[in-house]
Each structure stands twice: as structure tokens, then as C-alpha cells.
Amino acid sequence: MSYWLGPDGQNYEVNVQLAKDNRRMASDLGNLYLTSNKRGPDGQMRMVPLRQVAELVETTSPQIIKRQDLQRRIGIYANVEGRPAGDVGNDVQKIASAMDLPPGYRLQAAGQQQDMQESFQAAVAALGLAIIFIYLILASQFASFTQPVAIMASLPFSLIGVFLALLLTGTTLNIFSIIGFIMLMGLVTKNAILLVDFANRARRAGAPLNESLLDAGQVRLRPILMTTAAMIGGMLPLALGIGEGGETQAPMGRAIIGGVITSTLLSLVVVPVIYTYLDQWSERRKAKRAARATTPAVPATLGTND
């Protein structure tokens, strides 16, 4: 195939082939004449049949040569049915790792498997940034570096609910459930914020530590349960997979519901306990600093021998 520039300025594809009578057999290619460098008696270039200068051998070759990163590649495509794509991809990776390939050859997962790996790495990076930003915001709002630790202690407990919800509903851990877990980072901390903020106000009013925490749990229990029920009700249609394409996004709603339930129940117990330990640790540090500040320095004396 070649290209011909027409008078109108457009390039046209031109396919050049032998006449039908001269291309019935593969051996007919030997009758194709080529121009040589020698000239005949008449001064014109001599024509030489192809069979005199080349040997015709039947062989096979790829119809299309694909390249990626300046290297040849061969694509093997397959669909997944009846199993999660991530599990199948892991099995393929194990098989590829066990294969002994010749030098210069390598196997690399691509397609949906590669997209899932890249999406998972991006989700992990987003999760790490979310935790950092939450801590910085809480530290600036509470003017403390220790109280945000008590508030963020409820984050790991949301994982319990996420995995339980996915297990009970038979849902796989995919990119949508990971997005739901990232959304939980901002949702589950609100319960701990209500408890810690109320306890701080009670302590500034002169209440003891244990009494302020008990009052915080009693007073803030109702708004915590109300906001949790509101979030569960809002995510319930998404978790049921109602509507076109709802089954695809259902893991996100199920992960959020499971994480909110467990974090709400456990944060009412865990957050006050961690708050107590952190407060006692802070008080001991303050007492040590105050003791060092009030300890009089021993004057140094210089003595001389007479």
C-alpha cells in the first residue's frame, strides 16, 4: 500500500497488486521482475526475475505488529465471569511469576487489572491526605495536639463495620467501597467531636474529668444517634442498589452504613477512655515541667586553699 497525492491536495491510499492470473500460487511471485543495475545493449535497465536473486520460503508472520514503549508487545485478552476481577488478576500474577520466560520477554498486567491497581494506589494516597488534614484541622480548632488523637481513635473502628457489612452482603472490596471508606473519615469523627467538645466545656466550668465525660455521654447521646440514623437512612437507597447502575455503586453505601454503625457504638466507649489517658498524660507532663521550673538552682561556689 502506498499513498498518492492527488491534484486536489489530498492523500489517497493506493494498493498495488499483480494481475489475478499472476497471483494464483505462491510460486508466481518468482516471476515478478525487478530492475537491476546493469544496462542492456539498448542502454535500458535489465529486468531480472525475483527467483534469480531471492529464495521464496513459506512462513508465518503477524498481521499487525503492536509496540509499546518502543518495544514489541502481544496482547492476551480475557474476560472474568463468576469471580471478582481482583482475585483473577492475583491468580494471573502468580502464574506469571512462576513462568520461566526467555531473556528479553516479560509479562505485565494491563487493562482493567492495571486500572484497579492505579485506582487503589490513588485511593490509599487520598486516605493518607484525608487523615493528615483531619488532624491539622482538629488540632487548630481544639488548640491541642493530643485531643485530636482521642477524636481520631474512632477511625480504625469504622473498618470493622466496613468489612462486616461487605461480608454480610456478599460484596467485594472494590474502588467504590474504598471511596465509601474515605468518606467515612469525615463522617465518623463528628461523634467524637461532640463528646470531646462537651467534655472540654464542662471541665472549663470546673467539673471533674470523670463527671464531665459521663455528662458528655448522656447529653450528646441523642444527637449522636439522630445524626447516625439520618446518615443510615440517606445511604440506604444507595446500599440497596435501586435504579439503573445502582448495583455498581451499592458497595459504597454498604461500606458507609457499616462503618457508621460500628464507629458510633464503639466511639461512645473508646473515645472517653482514650481521652482520659491522654488527659492524665498531659497533666503529668505539666506537673513535671512545673516541678522543674520551681526547683531552685544550687549556686556554685568556688573554694580556695589557704
Contacts in CASP RR format, 6 or more apart in sequence:
PFRMAT RR
TARGET T0000
AUTHOR 0000-0000-0000
METHOD contacts of the structure
MODEL  1
MSYWLGPDGQNYEVNVQLAKDNRRMASDLGNLYLTSNKRGPDGQMRMVPL
RQVAELVETTSPQIIKRQDLQRRIGIYANVEGRPAGDVGNDVQKIASAMD
LPPGYRLQAAGQQQDMQESFQAAVAALGLAIIFIYLILASQFASFTQPVA
IMASLPFSLIGVFLALLLTGTTLNIFSIIGFIMLMGLVTKNAILLVDFAN
RARRAGAPLNESLLDAGQVRLRPILMTTAAMIGGMLPLALGIGEGGETQA
PMGRAIIGGVITSTLLSLVVVPVIYTYLDQWSERRKAKRAARATTPAVPA
TLGTND
1 13 0 8 1.000
1 14 0 8 1.000
1 15 0 8 1.000
1 16 0 8 1.000
2 13 0 8 1.000
2 14 0 8 1.000
2 16 0 8 1.000
3 11 0 8 1.000
3 12 0 8 1.000
3 13 0 8 1.000
3 14 0 8 1.000
4 11 0 8 1.000
4 12 0 8 1.000
4 14 0 8 1.000
5 11 0 8 1.000
5 12 0 8 1.000
6 12 0 8 1.000
17 23 0 8 1.000
18 28 0 8 1.000
18 32 0 8 1.000
22 28 0 8 1.000
22 31 0 8 1.000
22 32 0 8 1.000
23 29 0 8 1.000
26 56 0 8 1.000
26 58 0 8 1.000
27 56 0 8 1.000
29 50 0 8 1.000
29 56 0 8 1.000
30 49 0 8 1.000
30 50 0 8 1.000
30 51 0 8 1.000
30 54 0 8 1.000
30 56 0 8 1.000
31 49 0 8 1.000
31 50 0 8 1.000
31 51 0 8 1.000
32 49 0 8 1.000
32 50 0 8 1.000
33 47 0 8 1.000
33 48 0 8 1.000
33 49 0 8 1.000
33 50 0 8 1.000
34 47 0 8 1.000
34 48 0 8 1.000
34 49 0 8 1.000
34 50 0 8 1.000
34 53 0 8 1.000
35 45 0 8 1.000
35 46 0 8 1.000
35 47 0 8 1.000
35 48 0 8 1.000
36 45 0 8 1.000
36 46 0 8 1.000
36 47 0 8 1.000
36 48 0 8 1.000
37 45 0 8 1.000
38 45 0 8 1.000
38 46 0 8 1.000
39 45 0 8 1.000
39 46 0 8 1.000
40 46 0 8 1.000
50 56 0 8 1.000
65 72 0 8 1.000
66 72 0 8 1.000
66 73 0 8 1.000
66 74 0 8 1.000
66 75 0 8 1.000
67 73 0 8 1.000
75 110 0 8 1.000
80 88 0 8 1.000
84 172 0 8 1.000
84 174 0 8 1.000
85 112 0 8 1.000
85 113 0 8 1.000
85 116 0 8 1.000
86 113 0 8 1.000
86 116 0 8 1.000
86 172 0 8 1.000
89 109 0 8 1.000
89 113 0 8 1.000
92 109 0 8 1.000
92 113 0 8 1.000
93 109 0 8 1.000
96 107 0 8 1.000
96 109 0 8 1.000
99 107 0 8 1.000
101 107 0 8 1.000
109 117 0 8 1.000
116 174 0 8 1.000
116 175 0 8 1.000
119 175 0 8 1.000
120 175 0 8 1.000
120 178 0 8 1.000
123 175 0 8 1.000
123 178 0 8 1.000
123 179 0 8 1.000
123 182 0 8 1.000
126 182 0 8 1.000
127 178 0 8 1.000
127 181 0 8 1.000
127 182 0 8 1.000
127 185 0 8 1.000
130 182 0 8 1.000
130 185 0 8 1.000
130 186 0 8 1.000
131 152 0 8 1.000
131 155 0 8 1.000
131 185 0 8 1.000
134 148 0 8 1.000
134 152 0 8 1.000
134 185 0 8 1.000
134 186 0 8 1.000
134 189 0 8 1.000
135 148 0 8 1.000
135 152 0 8 1.000
138 147 0 8 1.000
138 148 0 8 1.000
138 151 0 8 1.000
138 152 0 8 1.000
138 189 0 8 1.000
138 193 0 8 1.000
139 145 0 8 1.000
139 148 0 8 1.000
142 148 0 8 1.000
142 196 0 8 1.000
142 200 0 8 1.000
146 278 0 8 1.000
146 281 0 8 1.000
146 282 0 8 1.000
147 196 0 8 1.000
147 200 0 8 1.000
147 275 0 8 1.000
147 278 0 8 1.000
149 274 0 8 1.000
149 278 0 8 1.000
150 192 0 8 1.000
150 196 0 8 1.000
150 271 0 8 1.000
150 274 0 8 1.000
150 275 0 8 1.000
150 278 0 8 1.000
151 189 0 8 1.000
151 192 0 8 1.000
151 193 0 8 1.000
151 196 0 8 1.000
151 271 0 8 1.000
152 189 0 8 1.000
152 192 0 8 1.000
153 192 0 8 1.000
153 267 0 8 1.000
153 270 0 8 1.000
153 271 0 8 1.000
153 274 0 8 1.000
154 188 0 8 1.000
154 189 0 8 1.000
154 191 0 8 1.000
154 192 0 8 1.000
154 263 0 8 1.000
154 266 0 8 1.000
154 267 0 8 1.000
154 270 0 8 1.000
154 271 0 8 1.000
155 184 0 8 1.000
155 185 0 8 1.000
155 188 0 8 1.000
155 189 0 8 1.000
155 263 0 8 1.000
157 188 0 8 1.000
157 262 0 8 1.000
157 263 0 8 1.000
157 266 0 8 1.000
157 267 0 8 1.000
157 270 0 8 1.000
158 181 0 8 1.000
158 184 0 8 1.000
158 188 0 8 1.000
158 258 0 8 1.000
158 259 0 8 1.000
158 260 0 8 1.000
158 262 0 8 1.000
158 263 0 8 1.000
159 181 0 8 1.000
159 259 0 8 1.000
160 259 0 8 1.000
160 262 0 8 1.000
160 266 0 8 1.000
161 258 0 8 1.000
161 259 0 8 1.000
161 261 0 8 1.000
161 262 0 8 1.000
161 263 0 8 1.000
162 177 0 8 1.000
162 181 0 8 1.000
162 184 0 8 1.000
162 255 0 8 1.000
162 258 0 8 1.000
162 259 0 8 1.000
164 258 0 8 1.000
164 262 0 8 1.000
165 171 0 8 1.000
165 254 0 8 1.000
165 255 0 8 1.000
165 257 0 8 1.000
165 258 0 8 1.000
165 259 0 8 1.000
166 172 0 8 1.000
166 173 0 8 1.000
166 177 0 8 1.000
166 251 0 8 1.000
166 254 0 8 1.000
166 255 0 8 1.000
169 239 0 8 1.000
169 254 0 8 1.000
171 177 0 8 1.000
171 250 0 8 1.000
171 251 0 8 1.000
171 254 0 8 1.000
172 251 0 8 1.000
173 251 0 8 1.000
174 251 0 8 1.000
176 248 0 8 1.000
176 249 0 8 1.000
176 250 0 8 1.000
176 251 0 8 1.000
176 252 0 8 1.000
176 255 0 8 1.000
177 251 0 8 1.000
177 252 0 8 1.000
177 254 0 8 1.000
177 255 0 8 1.000
179 252 0 8 1.000
180 252 0 8 1.000
180 253 0 8 1.000
180 255 0 8 1.000
180 256 0 8 1.000
181 255 0 8 1.000
183 252 0 8 1.000
183 256 0 8 1.000
184 255 0 8 1.000
184 256 0 8 1.000
184 259 0 8 1.000
184 260 0 8 1.000
184 263 0 8 1.000
187 231 0 8 1.000
187 256 0 8 1.000
187 260 0 8 1.000
188 259 0 8 1.000
188 260 0 8 1.000
188 263 0 8 1.000
188 264 0 8 1.000
188 267 0 8 1.000
190 227 0 8 1.000
191 224 0 8 1.000
191 227 0 8 1.000
191 228 0 8 1.000
191 263 0 8 1.000
191 264 0 8 1.000
191 267 0 8 1.000
191 268 0 8 1.000
191 271 0 8 1.000
192 267 0 8 1.000
192 271 0 8 1.000
194 216 0 8 1.000
194 220 0 8 1.000
194 223 0 8 1.000
194 224 0 8 1.000
195 213 0 8 1.000
195 216 0 8 1.000
195 217 0 8 1.000
195 220 0 8 1.000
195 224 0 8 1.000
195 267 0 8 1.000
195 268 0 8 1.000
195 271 0 8 1.000
195 272 0 8 1.000
195 275 0 8 1.000
196 216 0 8 1.000
196 271 0 8 1.000
196 275 0 8 1.000
198 212 0 8 1.000
198 215 0 8 1.000
198 216 0 8 1.000
198 217 0 8 1.000
198 219 0 8 1.000
198 220 0 8 1.000
199 209 0 8 1.000
199 212 0 8 1.000
199 213 0 8 1.000
199 215 0 8 1.000
199 216 0 8 1.000
199 272 0 8 1.000
199 275 0 8 1.000
202 211 0 8 1.000
202 212 0 8 1.000
202 215 0 8 1.000
202 216 0 8 1.000
203 209 0 8 1.000
203 212 0 8 1.000
207 215 0 8 1.000
209 276 0 8 1.000
209 279 0 8 1.000
210 276 0 8 1.000
213 272 0 8 1.000
213 275 0 8 1.000
213 276 0 8 1.000
216 272 0 8 1.000
217 268 0 8 1.000
217 272 0 8 1.000
221 268 0 8 1.000
224 264 0 8 1.000
224 268 0 8 1.000
225 264 0 8 1.000
228 260 0 8 1.000
228 261 0 8 1.000
228 264 0 8 1.000
231 256 0 8 1.000
231 257 0 8 1.000
231 260 0 8 1.000
232 257 0 8 1.000
232 260 0 8 1.000
232 261 0 8 1.000
235 253 0 8 1.000
235 256 0 8 1.000
235 257 0 8 1.000
235 260 0 8 1.000
236 257 0 8 1.000
238 246 0 8 1.000
238 249 0 8 1.000
238 250 0 8 1.000
238 252 0 8 1.000
238 253 0 8 1.000
239 250 0 8 1.000
239 253 0 8 1.000
239 254 0 8 1.000
239 256 0 8 1.000
239 257 0 8 1.000
240 250 0 8 1.000
241 247 0 8 1.000
241 249 0 8 1.000
241 250 0 8 1.000
END
